[in-house]
């Protein structure tokens, strides 16, 4: 089973990397960019075949290591 995990900063958390990219895009002539927020993306291959167990395991992975839940949100997509 494959999982895709998207980690993004929570609203209100400063994003200096996103701001730097936003500024660089503007200086490179890309107009019309309102704001940029950066995030992380993970692909995980699991041997688990039970979707519920896989979801529980992935949630634990995110809570313990993949995401800093104080400042980040995460989304899990199983396929």
N, C-alpha and C positions, 0 to 999 in steps of 0.2 A: 504494500500500500504506500502511496506517495502522499506527502503532505507539503503544503506551501504555507509558510508563516511570514506575515508582513508585520513589521514592528515600526510604529510611528511615535513621534513625541506627542504627549498630551497637549491639548490646547492650553495656551498660557505659558508653556515652557519655552524659554528662549532657545533659538536655534541659530547659533553663530555660523555654522557651516552653510545652512540654507541662505542666510543673509549674504555670505561671501559669494555664493553661487549667483544669487540674485544680482548683486552688484557687478560681477564679472559678465553676466549675460548682457546687462545694460551697456557696459563699456565696450562690448563686442558688437553692438549695434542691434541687438535683439530687443526691440521695443515691445511694449504691451504686456510685459511680465509684471503682474501685481505683487506676487510674493512666491517664495520657494521654501519648501520644508523638506528636509532630508529624512530618510528612514533606512531600514535594513530589510533584507529579504533572504529567507532561508528555504532550501528544499531538503526534505528529510525522507529517506527511504526506510520504511518500517517492515519488519517481517510479520507483524501482527495482522491478522485477517478480520478480527472483530472490530467494527467501526467504533463502537462505544468504548472499548478498551483503548483503542488507538487515540481517540479524542481525549480520554482521561490522562493517558501517558504524555501526550503532546502538551496538554495544559500544564501538567507538572513540570515538564521541561522548560516551558516558557516562564512559569512562575519562579523557578529555582535558578535558571541560568540565562536563557535566551533574551529575556526582556527585563529591564529594570522597571518593575511595575509602579514605582513611586512616580516616575516621570514619563513612562512609555505605555502605550496601548499595544495590543497584539491581536491579530486575526489569524485563525487557522482554517485552511481549506484542505479537505481530504479528497483524494481521487483514487 
